[in-house]
Protein backbone atom coordinates (compact mmCIF):
# COMPACT_ATOMS: atom_id res chain seq x y z
CA UNK A 1 0.00 0.00 0.00
CA UNK A 2 1.29 3.47 -0.91
CA UNK A 3 0.20 6.30 1.39
CA UNK A 4 0.91 9.94 0.53
CA UNK A 5 -0.57 13.23 1.65
CA UNK A 6 -0.26 16.90 0.66
CA UNK A 7 2.62 17.43 3.10
CA UNK A 8 4.75 14.71 1.44
CA UNK A 9 3.94 15.38 -2.24
CA UNK A 10 5.83 18.10 -4.12
CA UNK A 11 3.64 20.88 -5.57
CA UNK A 12 4.67 22.20 -8.98
CA UNK A 13 3.63 25.71 -10.06
CA UNK A 14 3.41 25.38 -13.85
CA UNK A 15 2.39 28.97 -14.56
CA UNK A 16 -1.41 28.66 -14.76
CA UNK A 17 -1.88 26.64 -11.58
CA UNK A 18 -0.53 23.95 -9.28
CA UNK A 19 -0.06 20.24 -9.90
CA UNK A 20 0.70 17.34 -7.56
CA UNK A 21 1.39 13.74 -8.55
CA UNK A 22 0.37 11.24 -5.90
CA UNK A 23 1.29 8.17 -8.00
CA UNK A 24 3.90 8.14 -10.77
CA UNK A 25 5.38 5.62 -13.20
CA UNK A 26 8.12 4.79 -10.70
CA UNK A 27 5.47 3.47 -8.28
CA UNK A 28 4.92 0.59 -10.73
CA UNK A 29 1.12 0.43 -10.54
CA UNK A 30 0.48 1.11 -14.26
CA UNK A 31 -1.33 4.44 -13.82
CA UNK A 32 -0.84 7.83 -12.19
CA UNK A 33 -2.97 9.96 -9.90
CA UNK A 34 -2.60 13.71 -10.26
CA UNK A 35 -4.30 16.65 -8.54
CA UNK A 36 -4.24 19.77 -10.75
CA UNK A 37 -5.69 23.17 -9.91
CA UNK A 38 -6.02 25.69 -12.76
CA UNK A 39 -6.07 29.39 -11.88
CA UNK A 40 -9.32 31.20 -12.74
CA UNK A 41 -9.25 33.20 -15.96
CA UNK A 42 -6.47 31.15 -17.59
CA UNK A 43 -6.53 28.70 -20.48
CA UNK A 44 -4.40 25.58 -20.49
CA UNK A 45 -4.02 22.55 -22.70
CA UNK A 46 -3.29 19.63 -20.39
CA UNK A 47 -1.88 16.26 -21.40
CA UNK A 48 -0.95 13.54 -18.94
CA UNK A 49 1.47 10.77 -19.83
CA UNK A 50 2.58 8.12 -17.41
N, CA, C and O of each residue as an XYZ file, in Angstrom:
200
protein
N       0.840     -1.164      0.000
C       0.000      0.000      0.000
C       0.893      1.237      0.000
O       1.864      1.308      0.753
N       0.564      2.202     -0.840
C       1.293      3.470     -0.911
C       0.412      4.536     -0.272
O      -0.738      4.720     -0.672
N       0.950      5.237      0.722
C       0.199      6.298      1.389
C       0.972      7.599      1.240
O       2.141      7.687      1.617
N       0.306      8.615      0.682
C       0.910      9.940      0.532
C      -0.134     10.983      0.910
O      -1.336     10.746      0.795
N       0.340     12.135      1.358
C      -0.572     13.233      1.650
C       0.034     14.530      1.132
O       1.166     14.537      0.650
N      -0.713     15.626      1.228
C      -0.256     16.897      0.665
C       1.070     17.365      1.247
O       1.825     18.059      0.566
N       1.369     17.004      2.479
C       2.623     17.428      3.100
C       3.835     16.683      2.543
O       4.960     17.171      2.655
N       3.623     15.502      1.940
C       4.747     14.708      1.444
C       4.883     14.742     -0.080
O       5.866     14.233     -0.618
N       3.915     15.334     -0.780
C       3.942     15.381     -2.245
C       4.372     16.776     -2.691
O       3.842     17.779     -2.214
N       5.324     16.832     -3.599
C       5.828     18.100     -4.116
C       4.767     18.784     -4.974
O       4.174     18.148     -5.845
N       4.523     20.074     -4.738
C       3.636     20.879     -5.575
C       4.472     21.574     -6.639
O       5.539     22.115     -6.349
N       3.975     21.557     -7.875
C       4.670     22.205     -8.979
C       3.794     23.342     -9.500
O       2.657     23.116     -9.913
N       4.326     24.566     -9.479
C       3.629     25.709    -10.062
C       4.035     25.777    -11.523
O       5.176     26.115    -11.838
N       3.101     25.455    -12.425
C       3.410     25.376    -13.852
C       2.952     26.625    -14.615
O       2.815     26.587    -15.838
N       2.721     27.705    -13.912
C       2.388     28.966    -14.564
C       0.918     29.330    -14.456
O       0.583     30.441    -14.045
N       0.031     28.400    -14.821
C      -1.406     28.660    -14.755
C      -2.077     27.945    -13.589
O      -3.304     27.939    -13.494
N      -1.300     27.352    -12.714
C      -1.880     26.642    -11.575
C      -0.858     25.790    -10.854
O       0.351     25.967    -11.009
N      -1.369     24.861    -10.060
C      -0.529     23.947     -9.282
C      -0.857     22.512     -9.644
O      -2.003     22.193     -9.960
N       0.138     21.654     -9.599
C      -0.059     20.240     -9.896
C       0.702     19.400     -8.879
O       1.811     19.742     -8.469
N       0.079     18.294     -8.482
C       0.703     17.345     -7.555
C       0.480     15.940     -8.087
O      -0.635     15.597     -8.481
N       1.521     15.129     -8.104
C       1.390     13.735     -8.546
C       1.498     12.819     -7.333
O       2.539     12.735     -6.682
N       0.401     12.140     -7.052
C       0.369     11.238     -5.903
C       0.905      9.857     -6.261
O       1.507      9.195     -5.415
N       0.699      9.415     -7.485
C       1.292      8.175     -7.998
C       1.973      8.495     -9.315
O       1.435      9.246    -10.130
N       3.161      7.925     -9.530
C       3.897      8.138    -10.772
C       4.325      6.794    -11.356
O       4.121      5.746    -10.743
N       4.913      6.835    -12.533
C       5.378      5.617    -13.201
C       6.307      4.807    -12.300
O       6.255      3.577    -12.291
N       7.152      5.498    -11.549
C       8.121      4.791    -10.695
C       7.458      3.992     -9.569
O       8.103      3.139     -8.960
N       6.193      4.255     -9.290
C       5.474      3.469     -8.279
C       5.091      2.088     -8.800
O       4.772      1.197     -8.013
N       5.119      1.899    -10.130
C       4.916      0.588    -10.726
C       3.499      0.043    -10.695
O       3.307     -1.171    -10.768
N       2.497      0.919    -10.586
C       1.115      0.425    -10.543
C       0.412      0.489    -11.901
O      -0.711      0.001    -12.031
N       1.050      1.081    -12.913
C       0.478      1.109    -14.257
C      -0.405      2.306    -14.551
O      -0.962      2.403    -15.645
N      -0.546      3.215    -13.609
C      -1.325      4.438    -13.825
C      -0.815      5.507    -12.862
O      -0.057      5.212    -11.938
N      -1.237      6.746    -13.087
C      -0.839      7.828    -12.191
C      -2.088      8.496    -11.621
O      -3.176      8.409    -12.191
N      -1.906      9.155    -10.502
C      -2.974      9.961     -9.904
C      -2.406     11.354     -9.688
O      -1.403     11.536     -8.998
N      -3.074     12.342    -10.297
C      -2.601     13.714    -10.258
C      -3.717     14.635     -9.795
O      -4.870     14.466    -10.189
N      -3.375     15.607     -8.960
C      -4.302     16.654     -8.539
C      -3.816     17.944     -9.176
O      -2.715     18.402     -8.871
N      -4.620     18.543    -10.061
C      -4.237     19.765    -10.753
C      -5.278     20.840    -10.505
O      -6.475     20.605    -10.669
N      -4.821     22.014    -10.111
C      -5.687     23.169     -9.914
C      -5.292     24.222    -10.936
O      -4.131     24.626    -10.999
N      -6.265     24.672    -11.745
C      -6.021     25.693    -12.761
C      -6.518     27.029    -12.226
O      -7.629     27.122    -11.705
N      -5.687     28.066    -12.356
C      -6.073     29.393    -11.884
C      -7.225     29.943    -12.722
O      -7.258     29.766    -13.940
N      -8.161     30.605    -12.065
C      -9.316     31.200    -12.744
C      -8.857     32.217    -13.784
O      -7.905     32.965    -13.559
N      -9.539     32.234    -14.912
C      -9.246     33.201    -15.963
C      -8.113     32.800    -16.887
O      -7.741     33.581    -17.762
N      -7.548     31.604    -16.723
C      -6.469     31.154    -17.593
C      -6.961     30.035    -18.495
O      -7.974     29.395    -18.213
N      -6.242     29.808    -19.574
C      -6.533     28.698    -20.477
C      -5.299     27.818    -20.541
O      -4.174     28.309    -20.629
N      -5.521     26.519    -20.496
C      -4.402     25.585    -20.493
C      -4.769     24.328    -21.254
O      -5.877     23.810    -21.113
N      -3.850     23.841    -22.053
C      -4.015     22.546    -22.695
C      -3.227     21.550    -21.854
O      -2.009     21.662    -21.723
N      -3.928     20.584    -21.290
C      -3.288     19.630    -20.388
C      -3.218     18.258    -21.030
O      -4.187     17.791    -21.628
N      -2.073     17.619    -20.903
C      -1.881     16.258    -21.401
C      -1.096     15.496    -20.347
O      -0.044     15.947    -19.894
N      -1.609     14.351    -19.965
C      -0.949     13.541    -18.941
C      -0.432     12.256    -19.559
O      -1.183     11.501    -20.176
N       0.847     12.020    -19.387
C       1.469     10.772    -19.826
C       2.106     10.127    -18.611
O       2.663     10.808    -17.750
N       2.020      8.829    -18.553
C       2.579      8.124    -17.407
C       4.067      7.985    -17.534
O       4.711      7.414    -16.654
